[in-house]
Amino acid sequence: MDQAEQQLTEHLQRASELLRGDKLDEAEREIGSALSLRGDDLRARNLRGLFLFRAGRYEEARSAYLQLSEGFPDDTALRLNLGLVELRMGRFADASSNLKRVVDVEPDNARAQGYLGLALMRAGDLSHARDAFIRGGQTELAKQVEERMAQADEALAVRGELRRAAGEGERVLGKDQPFAAVELEAPVEEARRSGAWQLRVPGERPPLPGPEGVPAGGSVLPLLLEPPRPVAAFATARLLRPGGMGDPFALAEGGMLVLRVDGRLPTRTFGAIASTGQLTFEPLQRRVRGQAVDEPFGEGAEAMFVSVGKGLMVVAPRGARFTLLALADDIVYVREQSLFAFEESLHWENGRVPGGGPDSMRVVQFRGTGRLVARTERAAFTLKIEADAPLYVDSSTLLGWIGRVVPRVLHSEGGAPTPYIECTGEGVLILEEPAAL
């Protein structure tokens, strides 16, 4: 072994030991020294990919492993690492594709089979996820997937009923009064915008992937527990890196909301703890039938604005929680007080639940394609409503609804509005867990 090769090996050995000890800064220097000696060394490039992964620099790690996999297409270890990076990034379809290529070559690779099952489960392919878990010896996870499949079968039946209700709802909602189930704020000219009025049941967001790594010689995936990390490693691993974020909304560690503004984005500013870029904020007016009215959308700290410019905002939940929803030619009604932000690509307008007078609950109707963010104090759940069985709900728990639902404030015998809302029709109510007594 010549001197250069010996130095390279020593740098790589030290880098591996430092990575195992979570000494990332020192490991990066050793890897850099190794690459300076031989920039095309496969071992050094692989270690750099591992360092980037452990440091939470996932985009860079993926780029590194893509290059390695292209240069060494028959190396299953590199492709397995690429799949794990994509799994951690939430790129479940890409992760599944690369992990499938690994198990096609190494069907007895229990680690690859287990992570393939995890990627397929997160991608919604439960049947193949179960098969992968079984091949990987993960019988408990296979049972969990089977339970989810049973729940999914039940959800499909509900989905069919909702689609039928949506067909009826399209006929109702297509009349002269586009807001149909609620009272308009004021009589204004007909809406100038139109869009497809359909209904879908959004899929449940899966939990985040478990930590990387498998005990040597073991086949059990460490999905829940992770050993303590040194402070420096913890800070790097949890570092918020929103620069490459492509979506307008993302949830970060601790439930923080990251908003990316590229042009215009309607949002509240309550809870904002940091921002970047050059952003200005214009007051947002309420809208009725597609036309702005002379009334602010919220007041004081709860006012809605249009953020204009290009930059980022980080918003703390402040004891609440954020829920991100995506609409694809859908329609949903959201309690105005719970709405936090939305894309301007959505058609929207304000209204009230009928029967409550000027103090009745304000709601916002969204339709079309785009994303929105709701902020609630407690967890939300859904409740199906049948055509022949009206539901009576506490107005403080009603977050919104999907489908052909007609809400109306109940009145006492004396004619005064009560805190309860009668909901008739067909669809799904979105409810917030009641406050603890």
Secondary structure by P-SEA (a helix, b strand, c coil): ccaaaaaaaaaaaaaaaaaaacaaaaaaaaaaaaaaaccccaaaaaaaaaaaaaacaaaaaaaaaaaaaaaccccaaaaaaaaaaaaaacaaaaaaaaaaaaaaacccaaaaaaaaaaaaaaacaaaaaaaaaaaacaaaaaaaaaaaaaaaaaaaaaaaaaaaaaaaaaaaaaccccccccccccccccccccccbbbbbbccccccccccccccccccccccccccccaaaaaaaaccccccccccccccccbbbbbbbccbbbbbcccccccccbbbbbbbbbbcccccccccccccccccccccccbbbbbbcccbbbbbbbbccbbbbcccccccccccccccccccccccccccbbbbbbbccccbbbbbccccbbbbbcccbbbbbccccccccccbbbbbbbbccccccccbbbbbcbbbbbbcccccc
